[in-house]
Amino acid sequence: MRASYKIYNIGNNQPVTLRRFITALETALGQKAVENHLPMQPGDVPVTYADVDELIADVGFKPATEVEDGLEQFVRWYQDYQG
């Protein structure tokens, strides 16, 4: 039986370092993160990124939002949503 839907992994198809992500989030929030550096934990992966090949092939859309822009937009949306 074939499913009547498909789930896509949507991202910018580029790995982003944790440091870049944290810095972008700090900038969007306007405050420094409290960091607690630990060694790799079970389940942690050294590198991951969204493979958007199926999304491009099926619907012709290739995400191009940089992590800094996406986090800025998300933080503004969340702040507006929370009032």
N, C-alpha and C positions, 0 to 999 in steps of 0.2 A: 504494500500500500504506500502511495506517495503522499507526503505531507502537503497541505495546501498553503504553506507558508515557508519562508526561509529567513534565517537569522544571519545578519552580516556583522562582521567585526569592522567597525568604522574608526579609522584613525588616520594619521597623516603618512603612514607607510614608512616612517623614519624612526629609528630608535632615539629615545630621549634619555639623557642621563638623569639620575635621581637629583643630582646637584642642580641641573638646569630647571627641572620641575619645581624643586623647592624654591629656588630663586624667583622663578616666575610667579609662584603662589605668594611669596612674601611681597613681591612688587604689587600684585593685584590687591592684596589685603592691606598693604601699607603697614606691615609689621613683620618683625623678625620671627622666625620659627624657633621653638625650643627644641633643640636636637639632642637625641640620645643615641650616640653611635654604638652599634652592636655588630658582632660578626654576622655573617650570613646565617639565616635561620632556616630550618627545614621548610621546604616549599618555595624558598626564594629562588629566583632565576637571575643569572648574571645579565642577560640581555633579552628583551622582548619587544615586539612591535606588532602593529596591526597589519596583517596581510590583506590588502584590499583588492586583490586581483579578481576575485569572484564578483565583488561589487561593481568594479569597472566593467567587466564582461557582461554582467546581467543588466545593469541599469545605466551604464555610461557615465557614472559619477566617480570622480577621483577627488577625495578630500585634500585640501591644500592649506588648512588652517594651522598656523604655527602654534606650538604649545602656549607661548606667551599670550597670544591673542585669544585662544580658546579659554584659558583660565581667567583672563580679564573679563571676557563676556560672561562666563559662568558665575564668577563672583558678583558681578553687577546684577545679573538675573536673580541670584539667590538672595542678595541683599534687598532687592525690590520685592521679591516674593515674600520674604519674612517681615517686611514692613519696617 
